Amino acid sequence: MNQWIKQHALTIIGIVIGGLGGFLYWKFVGCQSGTCPITSSPINSTLWGMVLGGLLFNTFEKKKEK
């Protein structure tokens, strides 16, 4: 388990930063009318931020060749 965390540390950091960014986007920008599907809810905004942060940081991970 510890080796898996070390191997995917950059993706985990991206998920955390993306979640924080998504929440802050909802908090300070958000959706005034409440009809925006992503930014109208803090949960949706945070989850989308986590997904995008994880995907973005995952592109910088070096893959081990077998």
DAKAVEN-V966851 format. One line per field, one symbol per residue. phi: phi as a letter, one per 40 degrees, with the letter a starting at -180 (. if undefined). psi: psi as a letter, one per 20 degrees, with the letter a starting at -180 (. if undefined). burial: + if it has 24 or more other C-alpha atoms within 12 Angstrom, else -. A space follows every 10 residues. Layout:
# DAKAVEN-V966851
phi: ???
psi: ???
burial: ???
This chain:
# DAKAVEN-V966851
phi: .ccccccbcc cccccccccc cccccccbbf bccgcccccc bccccccccc cccccccccc cccccc
psi: ghhgghhkhh ggghgggggg ggghggghfb ohhjiphgji phggggghhg ghgggghhii qpppq.
burial: -------+-+ ++++++++++ +++-++---+ --------+- ++--++++++ ++++--+--- ------
